[in-house]
Amino acid sequence: MIDGTRSEFAAARAALGGGPGPISFTVVHEAGTLTCSGRLTGAFDGEGDCRFTADTGFERALEQRGLAPDDRGDLLAMLLVDATVELADGLTREGVKPKDNGDLIAAAALGVTPDYVRDLRSEALVLTRVEDAIACKALGVDGAYVRGLADAGYRKLAAEEVVGMKAMDVSPEYARAMNRAARGGQ
């Protein structure tokens, strides 16, 4: 389904949600332009063709950051998930530089933003790689969770440890209870 919250997809969503008949729409993004036409048999049901034209300036900007796309499919993916130069630069500023365009695509797809990375940082979590931020986001780790771990006495955990705790459903409350039990219930 097309993300209806992104303004660049508004025309596509409106066209695809219509009744039977011919349709066409264009999606313009920093990564390039997607132009589609076809025929609907019903709302969001039909067939057609799309053509993607990459933006060469965007490609150059990615290359300058060491994030050159492997192929045109990567650029189309960047359009679809809203991977931008601003996102790449923001993650780099936060100390979790994407190592390749796949990292940038994954971060955008999951909503790993500079704000999210800042929110994760606490005494409990050492975060230095975008892959770790992506793993945290995929498992639903948020700032409140890592701050709760810090309040429970956990400090400087590797992201793998935090992700493992979240995957095992270890809550900060559970961690505090286990600490009390280890001290003999005090």
C-alpha positions as CSV (number, residue, x, y, z in Angstrom):
1,M,0.0,0.0,0.0
2,I,1.2,3.5,-0.7
3,D,2.1,5.6,2.3
4,G,-0.7,8.2,2.4
5,T,1.2,10.3,4.9
6,R,3.8,11.3,2.4
7,S,2.8,14.3,0.3
8,E,4.7,13.1,-2.7
9,F,2.4,10.0,-2.9
10,A,-0.9,12.0,-2.6
11,A,-1.6,12.0,-6.4
12,A,-0.7,8.3,-6.7
13,R,-3.0,7.3,-3.8
14,A,-5.8,9.4,-5.2
15,A,-5.4,7.9,-8.7
16,L,-5.1,4.3,-7.5
17,G,-8.1,4.7,-5.2
18,G,-10.4,5.7,-8.0
19,G,-12.8,3.6,-10.1
20,P,-12.2,1.5,-13.2
21,G,-10.5,3.2,-16.1
22,P,-7.2,4.7,-17.2
23,I,-4.9,6.3,-14.7
24,S,-1.6,8.0,-14.5
25,F,0.5,9.7,-11.8
26,T,3.9,10.9,-11.1
27,V,5.9,10.7,-7.8
28,V,8.7,13.2,-7.5
29,H,11.4,12.6,-4.8
30,E,15.0,13.6,-4.1
31,A,16.1,10.2,-5.5
32,G,14.2,10.7,-8.8
33,T,10.9,10.6,-10.6
34,L,8.5,7.7,-10.9
35,T,6.0,8.0,-13.7
36,C,3.2,5.5,-13.9
37,S,0.2,4.8,-16.2
38,G,-2.2,2.0,-16.5
39,R,-5.8,0.9,-16.1
40,L,-7.7,0.2,-13.0
41,T,-10.3,-2.5,-12.7
42,G,-11.3,-1.3,-9.3
43,A,-9.8,0.7,-6.4
44,F,-6.2,-0.3,-5.9
45,D,-6.6,-3.1,-8.5
46,G,-5.3,-3.0,-12.0
47,E,-2.2,-3.1,-14.1
48,G,0.2,-0.7,-15.8
49,D,3.7,0.3,-16.3
50,C,6.1,2.6,-14.3
51,R,9.3,4.3,-15.4
52,F,11.8,5.5,-12.8
53,T,14.3,8.3,-13.7
54,A,17.0,8.8,-11.1
55,D,18.2,12.2,-10.1
56,T,21.9,12.5,-11.0
57,G,22.5,15.2,-8.4
58,F,21.2,12.8,-5.7
59,E,23.4,10.0,-7.0
60,R,26.5,12.4,-6.8
61,A,25.5,13.5,-3.3
62,L,25.3,9.8,-2.2
63,E,28.6,9.0,-3.9
64,Q,30.3,11.9,-2.0
65,R,29.2,10.3,1.2
66,G,30.3,6.8,0.3
67,L,26.8,5.7,-0.2
68,A,26.7,5.2,-4.0
69,P,23.8,3.0,-5.0
70,D,24.6,-0.5,-6.4
71,D,22.0,-0.1,-9.1
72,R,18.9,1.8,-10.1
73,G,16.7,-0.5,-8.0
74,D,18.4,0.9,-4.9
75,L,17.5,4.4,-6.0
76,L,13.9,3.4,-6.6
77,A,13.9,1.8,-3.1
78,M,15.2,5.1,-1.7
79,L,12.2,6.9,-3.3
80,L,9.8,4.4,-1.9
81,V,11.1,4.5,1.7
82,D,12.0,8.2,1.7
83,A,15.8,7.8,2.1
84,T,17.4,11.2,1.7
85,V,20.7,12.9,1.9
86,E,19.4,14.8,4.9
87,L,18.8,11.5,6.7
88,A,22.3,10.2,5.8
89,D,23.8,13.4,7.1
90,G,21.7,13.5,10.2
91,L,22.7,9.9,11.1
92,T,26.3,10.7,10.5
93,R,26.1,13.8,12.8
94,E,24.7,11.5,15.5
95,G,27.7,9.1,15.1
96,V,25.9,6.3,13.4
97,K,27.0,6.9,9.8
98,P,25.5,4.5,7.2
99,K,28.3,2.4,5.8
100,D,26.5,1.8,2.5
101,N,23.3,2.6,0.7
102,G,21.6,-0.6,2.1
103,D,22.0,0.9,5.6
104,L,20.4,4.1,4.5
105,I,17.5,2.2,2.9
106,A,17.0,0.1,6.0
107,A,17.2,3.2,8.3
108,A,14.6,5.0,6.2
109,A,12.3,2.0,5.9
110,L,12.2,1.5,9.7
111,G,12.1,5.2,10.7
112,V,15.6,5.3,12.2
113,T,16.1,9.1,12.4
114,P,18.6,11.4,14.1
115,D,15.9,12.1,16.7
116,Y,15.4,8.4,17.3
117,V,19.2,7.9,17.8
118,R,19.3,10.8,20.2
119,D,16.4,9.4,22.2
120,L,18.1,6.0,22.4
121,R,21.3,7.4,23.9
122,S,21.5,6.9,27.7
123,E,23.9,5.5,30.3
124,A,22.6,2.1,29.5
125,L,23.3,1.9,25.7
126,V,26.6,2.4,23.8
127,L,25.4,3.2,20.2
128,T,28.0,3.7,17.5
129,R,26.8,1.8,14.5
130,V,23.7,2.4,12.4
131,E,23.2,-1.3,12.2
132,D,22.6,-1.3,15.9
133,A,20.1,1.5,15.7
134,I,18.3,-0.4,13.0
135,A,18.2,-3.5,15.1
136,C,16.9,-1.5,18.1
137,K,14.1,0.0,16.0
138,A,13.2,-3.4,14.4
139,L,12.6,-4.8,17.9
140,G,10.8,-1.8,19.3
141,V,13.5,-0.5,21.6
142,D,13.0,3.1,22.4
143,G,14.5,5.7,24.7
144,A,12.2,5.0,27.6
145,Y,13.2,1.4,27.5
146,V,17.0,2.1,27.6
147,R,16.5,4.8,30.2
148,G,14.6,2.2,32.3
149,L,17.5,-0.2,32.0
150,A,19.9,2.6,33.2
151,D,17.6,3.2,36.1
152,A,17.7,-0.5,36.9
153,G,21.5,-0.3,37.2
154,Y,22.5,-1.3,33.7
155,R,25.3,0.8,32.2
156,K,27.2,0.8,29.0
157,L,25.5,-2.2,27.4
158,A,26.3,-3.1,23.9
159,A,23.4,-2.7,21.5
160,E,23.3,-6.5,21.0
161,E,22.7,-6.8,24.8
162,V,19.9,-4.3,24.8
163,V,18.3,-5.9,21.7
164,G,18.7,-9.4,23.3
165,M,17.0,-8.2,26.5
166,K,14.1,-6.6,24.5
167,A,13.8,-9.8,22.4
168,M,13.5,-11.9,25.6
169,D,10.9,-9.4,26.9
170,V,13.1,-8.3,29.8
171,S,11.5,-5.1,31.1
172,P,13.2,-2.6,33.3
173,E,10.9,-3.6,36.1
174,Y,11.9,-7.3,35.6
175,A,15.6,-6.2,35.6
176,R,15.1,-4.3,38.9
177,A,13.3,-7.4,40.4
178,M,16.2,-9.7,39.4
179,N,18.7,-7.2,40.9
180,R,16.7,-7.3,44.2
181,A,16.6,-11.1,44.1
182,A,20.4,-11.3,43.5
183,R,20.9,-9.1,46.6
184,G,18.8,-11.4,48.7
185,G,15.5,-9.5,48.3
186,Q,16.7,-6.3,49.8
